[in-house]
Amino acid sequence: MKTALSPEALDQMFRTARTPNGWTDKPVGDDLVYQLYDLFK
């Protein structure tokens, strides 16, 4: 079977990727909040 993704892409997605775990002090605008709401509803 042929792999569609390179080994480097697989590493980045599954082996070395990490999700940030924390908050920043950067404010979020109302327009972004509304966009996220529309996306999730």
PDB file with SEQRES, HELIX, SHEET and CRYST1 records, atoms N, CA, C and O in Angstrom:
SEQRES   1 A   41  MET LYS THR ALA LEU SER PRO GLU ALA LEU ASP GLN MET          
SEQRES   2 A   41  PHE ARG THR ALA ARG THR PRO ASN GLY TRP THR ASP LYS          
SEQRES   3 A   41  PRO VAL GLY ASP ASP LEU VAL TYR GLN LEU TYR ASP LEU          
SEQRES   4 A   41  PHE LYS                                                      
HELIX    1 AA1 PRO A    7  LEU A   10  1                                   4    
HELIX    2 AA2 ASP A   11  ARG A   15  3                                   5    
HELIX    3 AA3 ASP A   30  PHE A   40  1                                  11    
CRYST1    1.000    1.000    1.000  90.00  90.00  90.00 P 1           1          
ATOM      1  N   MET A   1       0.846  -1.176   0.000  1.00  0.00           N  
ATOM      2  CA  MET A   1       0.000   0.000   0.000  1.00  0.00           C  
ATOM      3  C   MET A   1       0.889   1.235   0.000  1.00  0.00           C  
ATOM      4  O   MET A   1       1.874   1.299   0.735  1.00  0.00           O  
ATOM      5  N   LYS A   2       0.547   2.191  -0.808  1.00  0.00           N  
ATOM      6  CA  LYS A   2       1.328   3.420  -0.913  1.00  0.00           C  
ATOM      7  C   LYS A   2       0.829   4.459   0.091  1.00  0.00           C  
ATOM      8  O   LYS A   2      -0.379   4.627   0.259  1.00  0.00           O  
ATOM      9  N   THR A   3       1.743   5.149   0.752  1.00  0.00           N  
ATOM     10  CA  THR A   3       1.405   6.154   1.741  1.00  0.00           C  
ATOM     11  C   THR A   3       1.144   7.491   1.054  1.00  0.00           C  
ATOM     12  O   THR A   3       1.935   7.925   0.217  1.00  0.00           O  
ATOM     13  N   ALA A   4       0.042   8.140   1.403  1.00  0.00           N  
ATOM     14  CA  ALA A   4      -0.303   9.428   0.810  1.00  0.00           C  
ATOM     15  C   ALA A   4       0.492  10.573   1.444  1.00  0.00           C  
ATOM     16  O   ALA A   4       0.689  11.612   0.813  1.00  0.00           O  
ATOM     17  N   LEU A   5       0.941  10.392   2.668  1.00  0.00           N  
ATOM     18  CA  LEU A   5       1.687  11.435   3.369  1.00  0.00           C  
ATOM     19  C   LEU A   5       3.124  10.994   3.593  1.00  0.00           C  
ATOM     20  O   LEU A   5       3.415   9.812   3.774  1.00  0.00           O  
ATOM     21  N   SER A   6       4.005  11.973   3.576  1.00  0.00           N  
ATOM     22  CA  SER A   6       5.419  11.677   3.831  1.00  0.00           C  
ATOM     23  C   SER A   6       5.628  11.339   5.300  1.00  0.00           C  
ATOM     24  O   SER A   6       4.802  11.689   6.142  1.00  0.00           O  
ATOM     25  N   PRO A   7       6.719  10.664   5.609  1.00  0.00           N  
ATOM     26  CA  PRO A   7       7.016  10.373   7.021  1.00  0.00           C  
ATOM     27  C   PRO A   7       7.131  11.649   7.868  1.00  0.00           C  
ATOM     28  O   PRO A   7       6.761  11.649   9.042  1.00  0.00           O  
ATOM     29  N   GLU A   8       7.642  12.731   7.273  1.00  0.00           N  
ATOM     30  CA  GLU A   8       7.751  13.993   8.014  1.00  0.00           C  
ATOM     31  C   GLU A   8       6.375  14.545   8.366  1.00  0.00           C  
ATOM     32  O   GLU A   8       6.169  15.048   9.471  1.00  0.00           O  
ATOM     33  N   ALA A   9       5.431  14.453   7.426  1.00  0.00           N  
ATOM     34  CA  ALA A   9       4.068  14.930   7.700  1.00  0.00           C  
ATOM     35  C   ALA A   9       3.411  14.081   8.779  1.00  0.00           C  
ATOM     36  O   ALA A   9       2.730  14.611   9.657  1.00  0.00           O  
ATOM     37  N   LEU A  10       3.608  12.774   8.721  1.00  0.00           N  
ATOM     38  CA  LEU A  10       3.059  11.893   9.750  1.00  0.00           C  
ATOM     39  C   LEU A  10       3.660  12.207  11.115  1.00  0.00           C  
ATOM     40  O   LEU A  10       2.949  12.210  12.119  1.00  0.00           O  
ATOM     41  N   ASP A  11       4.955  12.469  11.156  1.00  0.00           N  
ATOM     42  CA  ASP A  11       5.602  12.863  12.416  1.00  0.00           C  
ATOM     43  C   ASP A  11       4.970  14.126  12.978  1.00  0.00           C  
ATOM     44  O   ASP A  11       4.647  14.198  14.163  1.00  0.00           O  
ATOM     45  N   GLN A  12       4.796  15.118  12.115  1.00  0.00           N  
ATOM     46  CA  GLN A  12       4.251  16.388  12.583  1.00  0.00           C  
ATOM     47  C   GLN A  12       2.824  16.230  13.088  1.00  0.00           C  
ATOM     48  O   GLN A  12       2.455  16.846  14.089  1.00  0.00           O  
ATOM     49  N   MET A  13       2.030  15.433  12.430  1.00  0.00           N  
ATOM     50  CA  MET A  13       0.618  15.308  12.819  1.00  0.00           C  
ATOM     51  C   MET A  13       0.397  14.396  14.015  1.00  0.00           C  
ATOM     52  O   MET A  13      -0.441  14.688  14.868  1.00  0.00           O  
ATOM     53  N   PHE A  14       1.132  13.303  14.090  1.00  0.00           N  
ATOM     54  CA  PHE A  14       0.796  12.276  15.088  1.00  0.00           C  
ATOM     55  C   PHE A  14       1.850  12.035  16.166  1.00  0.00           C  
ATOM     56  O   PHE A  14       1.520  11.573  17.258  1.00  0.00           O  
ATOM     57  N   ARG A  15       3.089  12.337  15.878  1.00  0.00           N  
ATOM     58  CA  ARG A  15       4.139  11.969  16.831  1.00  0.00           C  
ATOM     59  C   ARG A  15       4.721  13.148  17.590  1.00  0.00           C  
ATOM     60  O   ARG A  15       5.088  13.008  18.756  1.00  0.00           O  
ATOM     61  N   THR A  16       4.811  14.305  16.952  1.00  0.00           N  
ATOM     62  CA  THR A  16       5.458  15.440  17.614  1.00  0.00           C  
ATOM     63  C   THR A  16       4.529  16.622  17.845  1.00  0.00           C  
ATOM     64  O   THR A  16       4.927  17.595  18.485  1.00  0.00           O  
ATOM     65  N   ALA A  17       3.304  16.564  17.340  1.00  0.00           N  
ATOM     66  CA  ALA A  17       2.369  17.685  17.501  1.00  0.00           C  
ATOM     67  C   ALA A  17       1.924  17.798  18.953  1.00  0.00           C  
ATOM     68  O   ALA A  17       1.707  16.793  19.630  1.00  0.00           O  
ATOM     69  N   ARG A  18       1.797  19.003  19.407  1.00  0.00           N  
ATOM     70  CA  ARG A  18       1.337  19.256  20.764  1.00  0.00           C  
ATOM     71  C   ARG A  18       0.339  20.404  20.737  1.00  0.00           C  
ATOM     72  O   ARG A  18       0.453  21.319  19.921  1.00  0.00           O  
ATOM     73  N   THR A  19      -0.614  20.351  21.611  1.00  0.00           N  
ATOM     74  CA  THR A  19      -1.607  21.401  21.736  1.00  0.00           C  
ATOM     75  C   THR A  19      -1.195  22.343  22.856  1.00  0.00           C  
ATOM     76  O   THR A  19      -0.863  21.895  23.953  1.00  0.00           O  
ATOM     77  N   PRO A  20      -1.215  23.655  22.587  1.00  0.00           N  
ATOM     78  CA  PRO A  20      -0.913  24.590  23.672  1.00  0.00           C  
ATOM     79  C   PRO A  20      -1.894  24.405  24.822  1.00  0.00           C  
ATOM     80  O   PRO A  20      -3.083  24.167  24.608  1.00  0.00           O  
ATOM     81  N   ASN A  21      -1.393  24.514  26.012  1.00  0.00           N  
ATOM     82  CA  ASN A  21      -2.224  24.301  27.188  1.00  0.00           C  
ATOM     83  C   ASN A  21      -2.096  25.514  28.096  1.00  0.00           C  
ATOM     84  O   ASN A  21      -1.301  25.518  29.037  1.00  0.00           O  
ATOM     85  N   GLY A  22      -2.878  26.535  27.809  1.00  0.00           N  
ATOM     86  CA  GLY A  22      -2.832  27.727  28.639  1.00  0.00           C  
ATOM     87  C   GLY A  22      -3.550  28.886  27.980  1.00  0.00           C  
ATOM     88  O   GLY A  22      -4.040  28.773  26.856  1.00  0.00           O  
ATOM     89  N   TRP A  23      -3.606  29.985  28.680  1.00  0.00           N  
ATOM     90  CA  TRP A  23      -4.284  31.174  28.216  1.00  0.00           C  
ATOM     91  C   TRP A  23      -3.261  32.273  27.968  1.00  0.00           C  
ATOM     92  O   TRP A  23      -2.164  32.258  28.525  1.00  0.00           O  
ATOM     93  N   THR A  24      -3.641  33.230  27.121  1.00  0.00           N  
ATOM     94  CA  THR A  24      -2.806  34.410  26.914  1.00  0.00           C  
ATOM     95  C   THR A  24      -3.590  35.642  27.360  1.00  0.00           C  
ATOM     96  O   THR A  24      -4.800  35.578  27.580  1.00  0.00           O  
ATOM     97  N   ASP A  25      -2.895  36.739  27.487  1.00  0.00           N  
ATOM     98  CA  ASP A  25      -3.539  37.999  27.874  1.00  0.00           C  
ATOM     99  C   ASP A  25      -4.073  38.763  26.665  1.00  0.00           C  
ATOM    100  O   ASP A  25      -4.581  39.874  26.812  1.00  0.00           O  
ATOM    101  N   LYS A  26      -3.964  38.185  25.488  1.00  0.00           N  
ATOM    102  CA  LYS A  26      -4.399  38.857  24.265  1.00  0.00           C  
ATOM    103  C   LYS A  26      -5.929  38.896  24.205  1.00  0.00           C  
ATOM    104  O   LYS A  26      -6.578  37.855  24.315  1.00  0.00           O  
ATOM    105  N   PRO A  27      -6.507  40.083  24.033  1.00  0.00           N  
ATOM    106  CA  PRO A  27      -7.971  40.177  23.984  1.00  0.00           C  
ATOM    107  C   PRO A  27      -8.531  39.573  22.699  1.00  0.00           C  
ATOM    108  O   PRO A  27      -7.867  39.548  21.662  1.00  0.00           O  
ATOM    109  N   VAL A  28      -9.763  39.088  22.792  1.00  0.00           N  
ATOM    110  CA  VAL A  28     -10.461  38.518  21.642  1.00  0.00           C  
ATOM    111  C   VAL A  28     -11.605  39.456  21.289  1.00  0.00           C  
ATOM    112  O   VAL A  28     -12.412  39.810  22.149  1.00  0.00           O  
ATOM    113  N   GLY A  29     -11.675  39.859  20.026  1.00  0.00           N  
ATOM    114  CA  GLY A  29     -12.723  40.780  19.593  1.00  0.00           C  
ATOM    115  C   GLY A  29     -14.080  40.108  19.471  1.00  0.00           C  
ATOM    116  O   GLY A  29     -14.186  38.895  19.285  1.00  0.00           O  
ATOM    117  N   ASP A  30     -15.108  40.929  19.582  1.00  0.00           N  
ATOM    118  CA  ASP A  30     -16.468  40.409  19.475  1.00  0.00           C  
ATOM    119  C   ASP A  30     -16.714  39.738  18.127  1.00  0.00           C  
ATOM    120  O   ASP A  30     -17.412  38.727  18.059  1.00  0.00           O  
ATOM    121  N   ASP A  31     -16.151  40.287  17.059  1.00  0.00           N  
ATOM    122  CA  ASP A  31     -16.370  39.704  15.735  1.00  0.00           C  
ATOM    123  C   ASP A  31     -15.848  38.275  15.657  1.00  0.00           C  
ATOM    124  O   ASP A  31     -16.471  37.425  15.021  1.00  0.00           O  
ATOM    125  N   LEU A  32     -14.719  38.001  16.291  1.00  0.00           N  
ATOM    126  CA  LEU A  32     -14.185  36.640  16.301  1.00  0.00           C  
ATOM    127  C   LEU A  32     -15.073  35.708  17.121  1.00  0.00           C  
ATOM    128  O   LEU A  32     -15.283  34.556  16.741  1.00  0.00           O  
ATOM    129  N   VAL A  33     -15.588  36.194  18.226  1.00  0.00           N  
ATOM    130  CA  VAL A  33     -16.490  35.390  19.045  1.00  0.00           C  
ATOM    131  C   VAL A  33     -17.741  35.035  18.245  1.00  0.00           C  
ATOM    132  O   VAL A  33     -18.199  33.894  18.294  1.00  0.00           O  
ATOM    133  N   TYR A  34     -18.293  35.991  17.515  1.00  0.00           N  
ATOM    134  CA  TYR A  34     -19.475  35.719  16.691  1.00  0.00           C  
ATOM    135  C   TYR A  34     -19.162  34.730  15.569  1.00  0.00           C  
ATOM    136  O   TYR A  34     -19.982  33.866  15.260  1.00  0.00           O  
ATOM    137  N   GLN A  35     -17.983  34.850  14.959  1.00  0.00           N  
ATOM    138  CA  GLN A  35     -17.585  33.899  13.923  1.00  0.00           C  
ATOM    139  C   GLN A  35     -17.484  32.491  14.481  1.00  0.00           C  
ATOM    140  O   GLN A  35     -17.936  31.531  13.856  1.00  0.00           O  
ATOM    141  N   LEU A  36     -16.889  32.371  15.660  1.00  0.00           N  
ATOM    142  CA  LEU A  36     -16.781  31.045  16.291  1.00  0.00           C  
ATOM    143  C   LEU A  36     -18.156  30.488  16.643  1.00  0.00           C  
ATOM    144  O   LEU A  36     -18.422  29.301  16.455  1.00  0.00           O  
ATOM    145  N   TYR A  37     -19.016  31.346  17.151  1.00  0.00           N  
ATOM    146  CA  TYR A  37     -20.373  30.909  17.477  1.00  0.00           C  
ATOM    147  C   TYR A  37     -21.087  30.379  16.225  1.00  0.00           C  
ATOM    148  O   TYR A  37     -21.703  29.313  16.258  1.00  0.00           O  
ATOM    149  N   ASP A  38     -20.998  31.136  15.119  1.00  0.00           N  
ATOM    150  CA  ASP A  38     -21.640  30.711  13.877  1.00  0.00           C  
ATOM    151  C   ASP A  38     -21.055  29.396  13.373  1.00  0.00           C  
ATOM    152  O   ASP A  38     -21.774  28.568  12.814  1.00  0.00           O  
ATOM    153  N   LEU A  39     -19.779  29.207  13.564  1.00  0.00           N  
ATOM    154  CA  LEU A  39     -19.127  27.977  13.122  1.00  0.00           C  
ATOM    155  C   LEU A  39     -19.605  26.776  13.934  1.00  0.00           C  
ATOM    156  O   LEU A  39     -19.817  25.700  13.377  1.00  0.00           O  
ATOM    157  N   PHE A  40     -19.774  26.949  15.236  1.00  0.00           N  
ATOM    158  CA  PHE A  40     -20.106  25.830  16.105  1.00  0.00           C  
ATOM    159  C   PHE A  40     -21.589  25.512  16.197  1.00  0.00           C  
ATOM    160  O   PHE A  40     -21.958  24.411  16.605  1.00  0.00           O  
ATOM    161  N   LYS A  41     -22.443  26.456  15.826  1.00  0.00           N  
ATOM    162  CA  LYS A  41     -23.887  26.199  16.007  1.00  0.00           C  
ATOM    163  C   LYS A  41     -24.477  25.250  14.985  1.00  0.00           C  
ATOM    164  O   LYS A  41     -25.672  24.958  15.032  1.00  0.00           O  
TER     165      LYS A  41                                                      
END                                                                             
